């Protein structure tokens, strides 16, 4: 091909593609990175003996090389553009008919054609590429500066088949790309929502803390009997709000930060931490009896605050779903291998098919009646996993028991 003629004809080029500034950047990237298209072009050259093969994006006024294999040194690479009037592909696009000739010296139609003469083309094949919906995309081209038999029926059938395959692959790639964009968009929306929830939870802490301080102050003041009866209800609501905020913030931080993190310390004050949350729940739900029995043979290495939060969620779950007239039993034991903290309550058994689902986020029990976000058990389980442990659930003889287990670790790091 005459390099001067080509240089004058180029509008956008390979450098624009490399700079990711090409008008057809997406189309070029899709074809330039396709192993299938590369294999097709190599096969076309082997089967026809042509020394140049390409897939071009063709519009009413643009011809852009999207993928090339060049053994003639035409100088066309991905992104290089030629004026549409300088190509045979304009005719292919307008008529949806292929252009084929073996030798311009002997061809009745294309003999001495100005385009062939301009670029030194002797043999040529251009096959239209359509998407599966029938819309025109571009062409599959093969070119040589020497005569080649590209009009042989087998060669034509092969070229048409490959053009169809490329068209179908375009549809697949475009759908995949659209799906990836949708997934990325959904992830970004989820991230924004989780950031919003985290900020909201953080900002709710101050007014809730103020309410708590106000209730404690009211408890010290002389009140009427009616007011005294209202205080436990208010404390219960406040405790529930604190639980919701803690779980929301923990979930948002875990999602944004890649999981719940714990900071285990030797000789952690686990007994005091659990006793504190039990005391808070007793104050919030004075009508419920909560029995506490913790028995540790040695100091425990864990994140006491996080474990206490998990146990608080388990107890709150028992308060919500357990039989109102029966006590809730909180027991802690340990052996040489693990620490076990169980929360047991009487009431309806958890259906077997819900045992695993209970520990997924936003899952609620069958008796939830619209209360809660369904994060409590998920947060508790995540805290156990973060400690290298787990939560087990057992329903037997009218008793439901959730057991938080974590491995016994050395008391020194």
TIDO-790292 format. One line per 8 residues: number of its first residue (from 1); for each residue x, z, y of C-alpha. Coordinates in steps of 0.1 Angstrom, whole numbers, plus 5000, padded with zeros to 4 digits. Layout:
! residues N
NUM	X/Z/Y; ... $
This chain:
! residues 413
1	5000/5000/5000; 5012/4992/5035; 5022/5026/5049; 5018/5016/5085; 4982/5004/5078; 4975/5036/5059; 4989/5058/5087; 4967/5040/5113 $
9	4936/5044/5091; 4940/5082/5083; 4917/5104/5104; 4921/5138/5087; 4949/5144/5062; 4964/5167/5036; 4978/5191/5062; 4943/5198/5075 $
17	4933/5207/5039; 4963/5229/5034; 4954/5246/5067; 4918/5251/5054; 4905/5232/5085; 4892/5201/5068; 4857/5190/5075; 4852/5186/5037 $
25	4872/5217/5028; 4847/5231/5002; 4843/5197/4984; 4881/5192/4983; 4888/5227/4970; 4861/5224/4943; 4876/5192/4929; 4912/5198/4936 $
33	4911/5231/4916; 4891/5216/4887; 4910/5212/4854; 4882/5190/4841; 4886/5165/4869; 4924/5165/4866; 4920/5157/4829; 4895/5129/4836 $
41	4918/5112/4861; 4947/5114/4837; 4926/5099/4809; 4914/5071/4831; 4949/5061/4839; 4960/5062/4802; 4929/5042/4791; 4931/5015/4818 $
49	4969/5014/4825; 4960/5019/4862; 4986/5039/4881; 4963/5055/4907; 4931/5074/4901; 4911/5095/4925; 4878/5112/4932; 4866/5106/4968 $
57	4839/5121/4989; 4820/5093/5005; 4795/5095/5033; 4780/5070/5056; 4811/5071/5078; 4838/5090/5059; 4860/5084/5029; 4881/5115/5019 $
65	4904/5119/4989; 4894/5151/4970; 4917/5147/4939; 4943/5121/4932; 4969/5111/4906; 4993/5087/4922; 5021/5069/4903; 5022/5039/4927 $
73	5031/5060/4957; 5001/5050/4977; 5007/5082/4997; 4971/5096/4993; 4968/5133/4986; 4939/5158/4987; 4923/5157/5021; 4937/5124/5033 $
81	4911/5102/5049; 4908/5064/5053; 4884/5047/5076; 4853/5039/5055; 4854/5002/5066; 4888/5000/5049; 4874/5008/5015; 4852/4992/4989 $
89	4833/5025/4985; 4811/5018/5015; 4795/4990/4994; 4793/5014/4964; 4775/5040/4984; 4750/5015/5000; 4741/4998/4968; 4749/5025/4941 $
97	4766/4996/4922; 4801/4998/4909; 4829/4975/4921; 4852/4961/4895; 4879/4934/4894; 4909/4928/4872; 4929/4905/4895; 4922/4895/4931 $
105	4941/4862/4925; 4915/4850/4900; 4883/4870/4908; 4854/4849/4921; 4840/4877/4943; 4870/4897/4955; 4896/4870/4955; 4916/4872/4987 $
113	4894/4900/5000; 4907/4914/5033; 4906/4951/5021; 4926/4942/4989; 4951/4922/5009; 4955/4949/5035; 4965/4976/5010; 4981/4954/4983 $
121	4953/4961/4958; 4953/4937/4928; 4930/4955/4903; 4903/4980/4912; 4874/5001/4899; 4850/5022/4919; 4821/5040/4901; 4794/5059/4920 $
129	4792/5096/4914; 4757/5111/4917; 4746/5147/4914; 4719/5155/4888; 4692/5153/4915; 4702/5117/4922; 4719/5123/4956; 4752/5103/4962 $
137	4784/5123/4963; 4813/5098/4962; 4833/5076/4939; 4856/5077/4909; 4883/5052/4918; 4912/5035/4898; 4937/5012/4916; 4968/4992/4907 $
145	4990/4967/4924; 4992/4947/4892; 4964/4930/4871; 4946/4954/4847; 4916/4948/4824; 4892/4973/4839; 4861/4951/4833; 4863/4955/4796 $
153	4830/4969/4784; 4847/5000/4768; 4866/5007/4800; 4834/5004/4821; 4815/5027/4797; 4842/5053/4799; 4844/5052/4837; 4806/5055/4840 $
161	4806/5084/4815; 4834/5102/4834; 4815/5097/4867; 4784/5112/4852; 4804/5142/4839; 4820/5148/4874; 4785/5147/4889; 4772/5173/4865 $
169	4802/5195/4870; 4797/5194/4908; 4762/5208/4903; 4776/5236/4881; 4804/5244/4905; 4781/5244/4935; 4756/5267/4917; 4784/5291/4907 $
177	4797/5291/4943; 4763/5298/4957; 4758/5326/4931; 4792/5341/4941; 4783/5340/4978; 4750/5357/4970; 4768/5384/4950; 4793/5389/4978 $
185	4764/5392/5003; 4746/5417/4981; 4777/5438/4977; 4782/5438/5015; 4746/5449/5020; 4750/5476/4994; 4782/5488/5011; 4765/5489/5045 $
193	4735/5508/5030; 4758/5533/5013; 4778/5538/5046; 4745/5544/5064; 4734/5569/5038; 4767/5587/5040; 4765/5590/5078; 4728/5600/5076 $
201	4736/5627/5051; 4765/5640/5072; 4744/5640/5104; 4716/5659/5086; 4739/5688/5077; 4740/5703/5112; 4702/5706/5117; 4698/5719/5081 $
209	4725/5744/5087; 4708/5755/5119; 4676/5760/5099; 4694/5781/5074; 4709/5803/5101; 4675/5807/5117; 4659/5817/5084; 4686/5843/5078 $
217	4680/5857/5112; 4643/5858/5107; 4648/5877/5075; 4664/5905/5095; 4635/5907/5120; 4602/5926/5117; 4576/5901/5103; 4540/5902/5094 $
225	4531/5901/5057; 4520/5865/5060; 4554/5856/5075; 4572/5874/5048; 4553/5853/5022; 4562/5821/5040; 4600/5828/5041; 4606/5821/5004 $
233	4587/5788/5007; 4608/5778/5036; 4640/5789/5018; 4629/5768/4988; 4624/5737/5010; 4657/5743/5027; 4675/5746/4994; 4659/5714/4982 $
241	4670/5696/5014; 4706/5708/5009; 4705/5696/4973; 4693/5662/4984; 4719/5659/5011; 4747/5670/4988; 4737/5645/4961; 4732/5616/4986 $
249	4766/5622/5002; 4783/5626/4968; 4768/5594/4955; 4777/5574/4987; 4812/5587/4987; 4816/5579/4950; 4804/5544/4955; 4825/5538/4987 $
257	4856/5555/4973; 4855/5541/4937; 4842/5572/4920; 4838/5610/4923; 4871/5627/4927; 4879/5663/4919; 4907/5686/4929; 4914/5710/4900 $
265	4932/5742/4907; 4945/5768/4883; 4926/5801/4881; 4897/5785/4899; 4870/5810/4912; 4844/5794/4889; 4825/5826/4882; 4820/5833/4919 $
273	4810/5797/4926; 4784/5796/4899; 4771/5831/4908; 4767/5819/4944; 4746/5788/4935; 4725/5809/4912; 4719/5834/4939; 4708/5806/4963 $
281	4684/5792/4938; 4670/5826/4930; 4664/5831/4968; 4648/5797/4971; 4626/5801/4940; 4619/5839/4937; 4590/5832/4913; 4615/5819/4887 $
289	4637/5842/4866; 4672/5829/4862; 4695/5848/4837; 4732/5845/4842; 4758/5853/4816; 4794/5839/4821; 4821/5849/4796; 4856/5834/4801 $
297	4885/5845/4778; 4911/5832/4803; 4913/5817/4838; 4899/5782/4841; 4916/5751/4857; 4889/5730/4875; 4874/5721/4908; 4851/5752/4911 $
305	4830/5739/4940; 4823/5706/4922; 4815/5723/4889; 4792/5747/4907; 4774/5717/4924; 4769/5702/4889; 4755/5735/4876; 4733/5738/4907 $
313	4718/5703/4899; 4712/5713/4863; 4694/5746/4873; 4674/5728/4900; 4663/5703/4873; 4653/5732/4850; 4633/5748/4879; 4615/5715/4885 $
321	4607/5706/4849; 4608/5739/4830; 4578/5761/4820; 4570/5782/4851; 4565/5815/4832; 4597/5813/4811; 4632/5823/4822; 4660/5798/4828 $
329	4692/5808/4809; 4726/5800/4824; 4755/5808/4800; 4792/5801/4801; 4815/5803/4771; 4849/5789/4762; 4872/5784/4733; 4907/5771/4729 $
337	4895/5735/4734; 4867/5735/4760; 4846/5754/4785; 4808/5751/4781; 4782/5760/4807; 4747/5756/4794; 4714/5756/4814; 4684/5761/4791 $
345	4647/5762/4799; 4614/5761/4780; 4591/5731/4785; 4583/5696/4773; 4611/5680/4754; 4630/5650/4770; 4621/5619/4750; 4650/5606/4729 $
353	4650/5572/4746; 4656/5589/4779; 4686/5610/4770; 4712/5585/4781; 4691/5570/4810; 4688/5605/4826; 4724/5603/4836; 4721/5570/4854 $
361	4715/5570/4892; 4680/5570/4905; 4665/5578/4871; 4638/5605/4870; 4621/5624/4843; 4586/5614/4831; 4571/5645/4849; 4588/5639/4882 $
369	4556/5632/4901; 4575/5613/4928; 4599/5642/4936; 4636/5637/4941; 4659/5607/4942; 4670/5609/4906; 4706/5616/4915; 4710/5652/4903 $
377	4719/5646/4867; 4739/5615/4875; 4761/5636/4900; 4764/5664/4875; 4775/5639/4847; 4799/5622/4871; 4815/5655/4880; 4819/5663/4843 $
385	4835/5629/4836; 4859/5634/4865; 4871/5666/4848; 4875/5647/4815; 4844/5663/4802; 4807/5654/4796; 4772/5667/4796; 4751/5670/4764 $
393	4714/5674/4762; 4695/5690/4733; 4658/5696/4728; 4649/5720/4700; 4620/5744/4693; 4605/5739/4728; 4638/5746/4745; 4657/5720/4765 $
401	4694/5727/4770; 4719/5708/4792; 4755/5717/4785; 4783/5709/4809; 4816/5707/4790; 4851/5703/4803; 4884/5706/4784; 4904/5738/4786 $
409	4935/5730/4807; 4966/5750/4812; 4963/5775/4840; 4994/5761/4857; 4998/5726/4868 $
